[in-house]
Amino acid sequence: MKKHLIYYSIILASLVIMSCKDKNAFTISGTVNNPGSLKQIYLMEADSTQIAVVDSTNLSDQGKFQFKRKSPYPNLYKIRIGGSIFDLIAKNGDAIDFTTSLTDNTHAYQVTGSAESDKIKEFNRISNFYGDKNSKLAQEYQDKVQAQGKQSDSLIKVYMPVFQKNLSLYSAEVLKFIHANNNSLAAYYAATSLDLTRYEPQLIAYADSIKGKFTDNPGVQHFIAQMTALKPLSIGHPAPDFTTGGIDGKAVKLSDYKGKYVMLDFWASWCGPCRQENPNVVKQYAIYKPLGLNILGISLDVDRSKWEQAVKADKLTWAHASDLKNFEGPTERLYHIEAIPSNFIINPEGTIVAKNITGTDLEEFLSKTFNKSQQIVKIK
């Protein structure tokens, strides 16, 4: 009889806990150890465009706080405690317990009652690890610049490759996390931290894999729509044809380059990064033009004279064209140009084989492509 009483007591306790949960809202019950003079806690909510404070509460004398909020769909929330921010994923019906200590320099926290919050916490461990590495690297670089009293190209050459390697390692870890947690909303938030220009194929593949999931989350649906729009212009797809005005006043068509390698180079005279990349493009063009590389520069200028002056000043000896309508030109809209510099390399069959590569990435791609082409020609 005693065992039966214990058994029924456990069932009753479970029912009481379940009945305390509000299916139309979520609660976050928190404890902040060693709060010092801290008095107020803030709850922030993420949407597809911003993160905003949606609630605040006072910390009790025992370091306790609680938030209760309705959420129309599972979403990312952030608790701001002093200068620290902690991520959670919450949905109606969740009863989340949160604990942290303000004296913990690692900003560690414990969370129960939300499996998705455990996943976002796992992602944050990856993000924080590589973020700390690059923050220390940046500080070390700044200290050496300050010691020398000026910016130094030699220092940049030392530190930039390390910084870029850290970013590559971080991105590789994020892609692993996304693959392992495809059914978790945390994977979506991890995906949004990746560089779209560099990881577009992987992000398009991820968007395809979550179609039909998270249908009530507008941020996810916006992401899927964005990737769906980019897919026809991604690597492996045929480049859409267009006609625009050449710098000499004659019409220029992409189809004029059928059977040839061509790089569409979207740029503008007013674009600093474009002008900085131009010497590299000039160098690569000189090397690979004899092997079959063509370039069609498409300017987003609206002032013809400034466009022409920049072409001459930067010694851009390839073909040039422009709609002279900034980002609103029909060619720019057709290719979904939202930032420059931007480029598309198209093979003789009219297929996009590379996209948005600059600097050493462009150099390496052209070297592999044209050296391979020459080997095939010799074999034939």
N, C-alpha and C positions, 0 to 999 in steps of 0.2 A: 504493500500500500504506500509506503514511504517513497519508493522509486516512482510510482505512478504520480504521486503529488509533485515530485520534483520535475517530472516530465511535463505535466500539465502547466506547472509554473513557468517553465521555459517557453512553452507555446504561448501562454498568456502574455508574457513579457514581450515576445516577438510581435504579437498582435498589437500591443500597446504602442510599440515603437513604430510599427507600420502605420497605425492610425494617426500618429503625430505628424507624419509626412503630409505635406500639402501638395497634391498632384497638380495644382494650378500655379505653383510657385516653387522656387528653390530657396534654401537657406544656407548661409555660410556662418558657422559658429567658430569663432577664432580665439586663439590665445597668443598674446605677445609677451614672451618672457623678457625680463630686463628692459622694460620700455623706457626707462629714464624719465624725461619730461614730456614724452610724447602723449598727446591727448586725443588726436583725431585720426581716423582711418578713412580712406577713400576707396570706393568701388568704381572701376572704369569698365566700359563696354566697348568692344570692337565692332565695327561694321565694315563694309567694303571700301570705305574711303578714309575713315578716321577712327581715333580712339578718344572717347569722351567720358568725363566724370558723370556718373548717373546717380550716385548716392554717397552719403558720408555718415559717419556715426562717431560717437565719443567712446574712448577707451575707458573701461571701468577701473577702479582702484586695483582690482585683481588682474588687470591686463586682458580683460575679456571684451569681445565685441560680437555683434551679429548683424548680418544683412539678410533681408528677405525681399525677393524680387521675382516678378513674373518675366518669363522669357518665351517669346513666341516660337523659338526654335533653339536647339543646342548651339551655344555660342561661346566665344572666347571672352573671358572676363579677367581683369587685372585688379589685384588689391595693392594699393599704394600705402606703404607704411613708412613714414619718414621719407628717406631718399631711396628706398628699395621698392621694387615692383615684383609681384609674384603672380604667375599665370595660373588660371583655372579654366576648365571647360565645364559649363553648367547647363542644366536643362530643368524644366519644371519637374518637380517630384524628387529632386536631389536634396539630400540632407548632408552637407559637406562639413567636415571638421578640419580646421586649419591650425597649425602651430608653427611658430618661428621664434627666434631670439634675436633681438637687435644687437647683441654683442657678438654674434656669429659673423665674422668677416666674409665667409663664403656665401652668405645669404641662403643657407639651406632652410628648407621647410618641409613639414610633413602634412600630407593631405589624405583623408579617407572619405569614402562615400561617393567617389567619382572616379571610375576607371579611366575616363578620358583625361581627367586632370593628371593622373599618373603618367599618361602618354605625353602630354605636353611638358610635363616635368622632365621626362626622359629626353625630349628634344632640346629643352633648355640647357641640360647638362652638356650636350654637344655644342650648342651655340655659345655658352659661357666659356667653355674650354678654349675654343679657337678665338673667341672675342678677347679673352684675357691675353692670349699669346700675341695677337696683333696690337693690342693696346700697349703692352710692354715693349714691343718692337718699335712702335711709333714714338714712344717716350724716349727710348734709347737713341733713335734717330734724331729727335729734336734736341736732346742733350748734346749730341756731337755737333749738330749744326750751330747751336748756341756757343759751344766751346770754340768753334772755328770762326764764328762771327758772320757766317754767310752760308747760303745754300751751296751745295756741292754736288756736281754731276757724279763724281766718283762715289759719294755716299749713296746716292740714289741707285747707282748700279749695283751696289752691295746689298742694300736693304729691299729694293723693289722685288727681286726674284724670290726672296724669302717670304715677303708679304704675299705675293701671288701664289706661292706654293702652299702657304697656310690656307688661303682661300680655296684652292683646289682640293686640299685634303678635307676641309670643312664641307664643301659641296658634295664630295664623294660620300661622306658620312651621312649627310642629309638625304641623298638619293637612296642609300641603304635603308634609312629610317622610313622613308616614304614607301618603299617596296615592302618592308616588313609590317607596316601598319596601314595598309591601303584602305581598310574599312573604318579607320579612325579619323575623326575630324582633325586631330592633331597633325596628321600627315599633310592636310591642306595648308595649315598655318606654317608648317615647315617648308612646303613647296614655295610659298610666297616669299621666302627669304632668299631664294636662288636668283641669280642674274639671268633674266629672261633672254638677253641677247646671246649668252653663252650656252644656256641649257634649254633652249627652245624645244628641240626634239623630245627631250625627256619630259618636259612639262606638258607638251601636247599629248604624249603617250599617257601620262598620268591623268590628264583631263578626260581622255577617252575612257580610261579604266573606271572613272567614278561617275560617268553619266548614269542618271537614274538614282544616284545616292544623294543624300543631304539636300533633297529637293526643296525643303523649306528654308534653307539658309541662303540669303541673297548674295552673300560674299562668294560662296562656292559656285553658285549659278552664274554669277558675273564672270568668274574665272573660267568656267567651262565655255561660256559664250566667247570670251576673248580668245581662248586657245583654238576653238572651232573656227573662228574667223581667220586666224593665222595659219591654220593647217594647209590650205591650198597654196600658201606662199612659203612653206617649209621645205627643207632639204628633201630631195627625191620627187618633188612635184614639178610639173611643167610651168615655166615662167610665163605669165600672161603677156600677150602682145599689147603694144601701145604705139601711138603716134604722137609726137610732140615737136616743138619747134627747135631747130638747130641754131647754133650761135651765128651761123651764116645766113639765117633766115629760111633755109630749106627744111622741109619736113624730114624727121628722123623716125624710123620704125625699128622696133626690136627685131622684127622678122628680117631686117636687112643683114643681121648677123647670123642667120641660120647657117649651120655647118661650121661655126667658129666658136672658140672660147671668148666670152665677153664678160667683163665685170661692170655691172651697173653701180656707179659710185654716186650716192646721194650726198650732197654737201652744199655749202653756201659761203660766200665771201665773209659773212658776219660770224661764222661759226669757228671759234677758237680751236677746239679739238680737231676740226676738219683741216684747218690750215696747218696745224702741227703734224698731222698725219700725211699731208701732201708730199713732203720730201721722201717719205718711205715709199709711197705709191709711185712717185717719179722713178725712184731707184729700181723698184721691181719691174716697172714697165720697160725700162731700158734693157733689163736682163731678159725678159720673157716675150717682148714684142717679136723678136726674130723667130721665136719658137711657136708663135701663134696666139699670143694674148692680145685681146682688144679691150679697150676701156671706153665706156660711154659715161661721161660725167653728167649728172643731172642736178642742176643747181636749184636751190629753193629761194634764190634771190628774187626780189621784186624790182630792183633797180638794175637795168641792163648794163649801165656803165660800170657800176661797182663789180658786177659779175665778170665783165670783160677784163677789167683791170686786175682782178684776182687771178684769172686764168693766165694772164701775161706775167704777173709778178711771181707766181709760183711755178712758172715754166711747165704748165700742164699741156703737153703736146698732143694729147689724144682728142677724140671727138667730144663735143659738148652740146648739151641741149637743156632747155628749161621751159616750164609752163609759166614762169615768172609770177607764181601765185603762192609762194611760201609753202606751208603744209597743206594748203587747200587745192593745189593743182590736181588735175585728174590723174596724172601719173603717180603722184605721191599718195593719193587716196586709194588708187588701185593696188599699190604695194604696201598699204598700211604703214606709211612712214610717220612715226611719232617722235623720233629723235634722230639726230645726225651727229657724227657720220654714220651712215648705214650703207651696206653694200650687199649685192647678190652676185655670185659667180655662177654663170650658166654655161653648161657644156655644149658641144656641137649639136647634140640631139635636142637642145632646148630645155634641159632639165636643170633645176637649181641644185648645185652640188656643194655650195658653201654659202654662208650668210654671216654678215656682220663680223668679219675677221679683219683685224688690223695688226700693225706692228710685226712682231716676230711670228705671230700666228699666220698672218698673210704670207710672209716670207716662206715659212715651212710648207704651207699648203701648195703654193705655186711651185716650189722646188720638187715636191713629191709628184704633183700632177704632171708637170712638163718633162721631168726626167723619165717618168713612167711612159709618157706618150712617145718620147724619143726612142725608148727601148722597144716599144711595140713597132714603131716604124722600121727600125733596124732589122727586127726579126722578119717582118714582111719582105 
